[in-house]
């Protein structure tokens, strides 16, 4: 009898071309599937809660897969961390109901984006380092304005296949922490490249390049070219999934 296994995963995305298995480079999905194969001798396909881009990190990615192996959750946990590379860590292994899907059962997802307000050798791989002043009050005004359900086509990459561009934003806020500015956003779903595009646009507002009143015009345009540049992938973290 097959069991449905849920994993909570942390990874440093620096040296990955993304979560999803691809032919053009190293992916997190492939590393974990290869590790499962070594342990169980089964070719499993894991489903992730979110498909992070190249260079994006995760502290609370969730994945699920089916296995016929009788190995206990505790043994699975230890074995996976024993064979995975050091930039991928499994935080928990849990048997779940057969109807559970890491992707389709998710109710909310949360990301955080980190900006360093001073140069840092240690943080350079995990923050967007900006040396100019940003008006946090302005950035929070536009962050607050996207709460609720909106069409985010202007903040989605164009090469995406979705039925619609509507997302329900449940939390959207900028705050300061240890010489960093952090943007936290939680929603029922996210579009391809959405958080990085939002951050890039809000930074333009914080610098005074774009006026607050223009933000709604960008949303209404439903055109990616109207929004700001995508913030670098290295500052983005997939923090958690809520079921």
C-alpha positions in Angstrom: 0.0 0.0 0.0 1.4 3.4 -1.0 1.8 6.2 1.6 1.5 9.9 0.9 4.5 11.7 2.3 4.7 15.4 3.1 8.1 17.1 3.3 9.0 20.6 4.6 12.1 21.8 2.9 14.7 24.6 3.2 17.1 25.4 0.4 19.7 27.9 -0.7 18.6 28.7 -4.3 21.8 30.3 -5.4 23.1 27.4 -7.4 19.8 26.1 -8.7 18.0 27.0 -11.9 14.7 26.7 -9.9 12.5 24.3 -8.1 11.0 22.4 -11.1 13.0 19.7 -12.9 14.5 21.1 -16.1 17.0 20.1 -18.8 19.2 23.2 -18.5 20.6 22.9 -15.0 20.4 21.7 -11.4 17.0 21.8 -9.7 15.7 21.2 -6.2 13.0 18.8 -7.3 15.6 16.6 -9.1 18.0 16.6 -6.1 15.1 15.4 -3.8 13.8 12.8 -6.3 17.3 11.4 -6.8 17.7 11.2 -3.0 14.3 9.3 -2.7 15.5 6.9 -5.4 18.7 6.2 -3.5 16.8 5.4 -0.3 13.7 3.5 -1.6 14.9 2.3 -5.1 11.6 3.9 -6.3 11.3 6.5 -9.1 9.0 9.1 -7.4 7.7 12.4 -8.7 7.3 15.0 -6.0 4.9 17.9 -6.2 5.9 21.3 -4.7 3.7 23.9 -3.2 5.4 26.6 -5.2 7.7 26.6 -8.2 10.4 29.0 -7.2 12.6 30.7 -9.9 16.3 30.4 -10.5 18.2 31.9 -7.5 15.1 32.1 -5.2 15.5 30.5 -1.7 13.0 28.7 0.6 12.7 28.1 4.3 9.3 26.5 4.2 8.7 24.9 0.8 6.4 21.9 1.0 6.4 18.9 -1.3 4.5 15.6 -1.4 4.9 12.2 -3.0 3.7 8.6 -2.9 5.9 5.7 -1.8 5.6 2.0 -1.3 8.5 2.0 1.1 7.9 0.9 4.7 10.7 3.1 6.1 9.5 5.2 9.1 9.2 8.9 8.9 12.1 9.3 11.4 14.3 7.1 9.3 13.2 8.8 6.1 14.1 12.2 7.6 17.5 11.1 8.6 18.3 9.3 5.4 17.2 12.2 3.1 19.4 14.7 4.9 22.2 12.1 4.8 22.2 11.9 1.0 21.0 15.4 0.0 23.6 18.1 -0.8 24.2 20.7 1.9 22.2 23.4 0.2 19.0 21.4 0.6 17.6 20.4 4.1 14.5 18.5 5.0 12.9 19.9 8.2 10.2 17.3 8.6 8.7 14.1 7.1 5.1 13.3 7.7 2.6 10.7 6.4 -0.6 12.4 5.3 -4.0 11.6 3.9 -3.9 10.2 0.3 -5.9 13.2 -0.9 -3.3 15.7 0.3 -1.4 17.6 -2.4 1.4 20.0 -1.5 0.2 22.3 -4.3 -3.5 21.9 -4.6 -4.3 21.6 -0.9 -2.5 24.9 0.0 -4.8 27.7 1.2 -2.1 30.4 1.6 1.5 31.0 0.7 3.9 33.5 2.2 7.1 35.1 0.7 9.5 37.6 2.1 11.9 39.9 0.2 15.0 41.2 1.9 16.8 44.5 1.0 20.1 45.5 2.7 20.5 49.2 3.3 24.2 48.8 3.7 26.9 46.8 1.9 27.4 43.3 3.5 29.8 40.6 2.5 27.8 37.9 4.4 24.3 39.0 3.2 25.2 39.6 -0.4 23.8 36.3 -1.6 20.5 36.7 0.2 19.6 40.4 -0.2 19.2 43.1 -2.8 21.9 45.6 -1.7 20.7 49.2 -2.3 22.7 52.2 -1.3 20.1 54.9 -1.7 17.3 56.2 0.6 13.9 54.7 0.3 10.6 56.2 1.6 9.1 53.3 3.5 5.9 55.2 4.2 5.2 55.5 0.5 6.1 51.8 -0.1 3.7 50.7 2.6 0.9 52.8 1.1 1.0 50.9 -2.1 1.6 47.6 -0.3 -1.6 48.2 1.6 -3.5 49.1 -1.5 -3.2 45.6 -3.0 -4.9 43.8 -0.1 -8.0 41.9 -1.3 -8.6 40.5 -4.7 -6.9 42.2 -7.7 -5.8 41.3 -11.2 -2.0 41.1 -11.2 -1.3 40.6 -14.9 1.0 43.7 -14.9 3.2 41.8 -12.4 3.3 38.4 -14.1 5.9 37.2 -16.5 4.4 37.0 -20.0 5.4 33.4 -20.7 3.0 31.8 -18.2 0.0 29.6 -18.7 -2.8 30.4 -16.2 -6.6 30.7 -16.5 -6.7 34.1 -14.8 -4.4 36.6 -13.1 -6.6 37.3 -10.0 -5.0 36.8 -6.6 -6.3 37.4 -3.1 -3.6 39.3 -1.0 -4.0 38.6 2.7 -1.0 40.4 4.0 1.3 43.0 2.3 3.7 45.1 4.4 7.1 46.5 4.5 9.1 46.6 7.8 12.6 47.3 9.1 14.8 44.6 10.7 18.5 44.7 11.5 19.7 47.1 8.8 17.3 45.5 6.3 14.0 46.4 4.7 11.7 43.4 4.4 8.6 43.0 2.3 6.2 40.3 3.5 3.3 39.2 1.3 0.8 36.4 1.8 -1.8 35.3 -0.7 -4.0 32.4 -1.8 -1.8 32.1 -5.0 1.0 33.9 -6.8 1.8 34.4 -10.4 5.1 33.6 -12.2 7.5 36.4 -11.2 4.8 38.4 -9.3 6.6 39.1 -6.0 9.8 40.3 -7.7 7.9 42.5 -10.0 5.9 44.0 -7.1 9.1 44.7 -5.2 10.8 46.3 -8.1 7.8 48.6 -8.7 7.5 49.5 -5.0 11.2 50.3 -4.9 10.7 52.8 -7.8 8.0 54.4 -5.7 10.2 54.5 -2.6 12.9 56.2 -4.7 10.5 58.7 -6.1 10.8 57.5 -9.7 7.1 56.5 -9.7 4.3 58.3 -8.0 1.9 56.5 -5.7 -1.0 57.5 -7.9 0.6 55.7 -10.8 0.5 52.4 -9.0 -3.2 51.8 -9.6 -2.7 52.8 -13.3 0.0 50.1 -13.5 -2.5 47.5 -12.1 -5.3 48.6 -14.5 -3.0 48.5 -17.5 -2.7 44.6 -17.2 0.6 45.0 -19.0 4.0 43.8 -17.6 5.9 46.5 -19.4 4.1 49.2 -17.3 5.5 47.8 -14.0 9.0 48.1 -12.7 11.9 45.8 -13.3 12.0 42.5 -11.4 13.9 42.7 -8.1 16.9 40.2 -8.1 16.0 36.6 -7.2 18.6 36.4 -4.4 16.5 38.5 -2.0 13.4 36.4 -2.3 12.5 33.7 0.2 9.5 31.3 0.1 8.7 31.3 3.8 5.7 29.0 4.4 2.6 27.3 3.2 -0.7 27.3 5.1 -3.1 24.3 4.7 
